[in-house]
Amino acid sequence: MNRTTKIQPRFGKRLRAARDKLGLTQRALAAKAHIIPPYLCMLERGKAMPSMELAMFLSQLVHKDLCCGLVDVSPSFRRLKR
């Protein structure tokens, strides 16, 4: 299982929770994001991963940072930062 496979479900759960909290339907959010509802459904189910640009745009639309904390920093990168 690669990193993208691990990130997709977490992103999707955050997106759906934020959309539900705002009381938006998938159709309404998809229209605001200029994507088709089936693609939004795939994102929410963790079956697709948006581009960084779309992820940031969706974050703005639902007023929540959907990407924060999704990517684990590898131990080798942590060593480089020291």
N, C-alpha and C positions, 0 to 999 in steps of 0.2 A: 504494500500500500504506500503510495507516494504522498508527499505533502498536500498536493492539490486535492487528492481524494479525502484527506482528513479535514481540510478546510471547508470544502463545499457544504457538508451538512450543517456545520456551525454557522456559516454565513446565511444559509437558507433559513435556519431556525430564527436567527436574529431578525432577518428581513420580515418573515411572517409575523413574528411577535410585534415588531414596530408597526407594520401595516395594520394588524388587528387593533392595536392600541389607538390608532388614529381613526379607526372605523372605516377604512378604505377597502373596497373590494379589489380583487386581483385585476379586474377589468379597468377600474379607475386608476390604480397605480400604474398599470401597464401603459395606459393612455398618456399619463403625465410623463412617464419615462421614455415614451416613443418606442416601445417594444410591444410585441404581440403577447396577449395573455398566456398562451401555452408556454412561451419562453419564461415568463415570470413564474409560472407554476413549476417549471423544471428547476429554476433557481431556488425556489423555496423548498423543494423536495431534495435538494442536494444533488440533482442529476446534471447540473451544468454550473459552470463558474463564469461570472461576468468578467469583462475586461476591467482593468483598474479604473478606467474612466467611467464606465457604467456603474461600478461598485460605489465610487465616490458620488456620482449623480444620484443614485438611489439613496445613499446616506443623507444627502441634502433633502431629498423629497420626504423622507420619513423622520427627519430631524434627529437622527441617531447615527453615531459612528459605528457602522456595521463591520468595519475592517480591524478596528483596534484589538490587538491581542490575538488575532487569528494565526499569525505566523510565529512559530516557535523559533527562537534564536538558537542556532546550533552551538554546541560547546566550543567548537573551534573559533567561531565568530566572537564569542564572549572573551576568549583568550586574547584575540587581536585587539579588542577594545581597551584592555588593561594597560 
